[in-house]
């Protein structure tokens, strides 16, 4: 059978053989950079607003800050990694490719899980208003936030471990 390393090399060769295409993708990449910049700045402003104003220290805002931090990381790290991959970097370096892939997976998963946590918190607030105060304590919110980030990390680790294990076969 074909190894994962061989498949990744094939993908990299396809990228290199079509390097001219990245020039055609220049408007798309520029749009991605603008989105990454605006996402990073906007979410940093959310974090600053909540951090600097004690009145904004609420359970709901804890979840929103977690989402904002995840999205800052996506804008500052994951989107640039995706752009580098789009232009064919890394070239013939499996471990750098895996590192970039793991960054992409963890940060996008942390954003998704943080968004899910916000949705669940809002669901509890709307559909269980009498139980909200006892369920959504600051301690419980921080535990849920910790779990979302740990789950994102574990998913990334499982994926990378699977690739490395397949590579060694």
RAHU-V488390 format. One record per pair of residues at least 24 apart in sequence whose ideal C-beta (glycine too) atoms are under 8 Angstrom apart, sorted by the first residue. I is the first residue (numbers start at 1). GAP is how many residues later the second one is. D is the distance in Angstrom with one decimal. If there is no record, write none. Layout:
# RAHU-V488390
((I,GAP,D) (I,GAP,D))
This chain:
# RAHU-V488390
((3,163,6.9) (3,164,6.2) (3,166,7.1) (4,159,5.4) (4,162,4.4) (4,163,5.1) (5,89,5.9) (5,162,5.0) (8,86,6.0) (8,89,6.0) (9,83,7.1) (12,76,7.1) (12,78,7.8) (12,79,6.3) (12,80,6.1) (12,85,7.4) (15,70,7.9) (15,72,7.9) (15,73,4.0) (16,72,5.4) (16,75,6.6) (19,68,7.6) (19,69,5.8) (22,64,6.5) (22,65,4.4) (22,66,7.0) (25,61,6.3) (29,54,5.4) (29,57,6.6) (29,58,7.6) (32,47,5.6) (32,50,7.2) (32,51,5.8) (33,46,7.5) (33,47,8.0) (33,50,7.0) (35,40,7.4) (35,44,7.0) (36,38,7.9) (36,39,4.3) (36,40,7.1) (36,43,3.9) (36,44,6.6) (37,38,7.1) (38,37,7.8) (39,32,5.6) (39,33,7.4) (39,35,6.8) (39,36,3.6) (39,40,7.7) (40,31,8.0) (40,32,5.3) (40,35,3.8) (40,36,5.0) (43,25,4.0) (43,26,7.4) (43,28,4.6) (43,29,4.5) (43,32,7.0) (44,24,7.7) (44,28,5.9) (47,25,7.2) (59,62,6.9) (59,77,4.7) (59,78,7.3) (59,79,6.0) (59,82,4.6) (60,58,7.9) (60,61,6.2) (60,62,7.6) (60,65,7.4) (62,76,6.9) (62,79,4.7) (62,80,6.7) (62,83,6.5) (63,51,7.0) (63,54,5.3) (63,55,4.7) (63,58,5.1) (63,78,6.4) (63,81,7.7) (63,82,6.8) (64,54,6.4) (66,48,4.7) (66,51,6.9) (66,79,4.5) (66,82,6.8) (66,83,7.6) (67,44,6.8) (67,47,3.9) (67,48,5.9) (67,50,7.7) (67,51,5.8) (69,45,7.9) (70,37,6.7) (70,40,4.3) (70,41,4.0) (70,44,4.7) (71,40,5.6) (73,34,4.6) (73,37,7.1) (73,38,7.8) (74,33,5.0) (74,34,6.3) (74,37,5.4) (77,26,5.8) (77,30,6.1) (78,25,6.2) (78,26,5.1) (78,29,4.4) (78,30,6.0) (94,73,7.3) (98,62,5.8) (98,65,6.4) (98,66,7.3) (101,58,7.8) (101,59,7.3) (101,62,8.0) (102,54,5.1) (102,55,7.9) (102,57,7.5) (102,58,5.0) (105,50,6.8) (105,51,4.4) (105,54,5.8) (105,55,7.9) (106,46,5.2) (106,47,5.9) (106,49,7.6) (106,50,3.9) (107,45,7.7) (109,42,7.4) (109,43,3.9) (109,46,5.3) (109,47,6.7) (110,38,6.6) (110,39,5.6) (110,42,3.9) (112,40,8.0) (113,35,3.8) (113,36,7.6) (113,38,5.8) (113,39,5.6) (114,31,7.5) (114,34,5.5) (116,32,7.4) (117,27,5.5) (117,28,6.6) (117,31,5.3) (120,24,7.9))
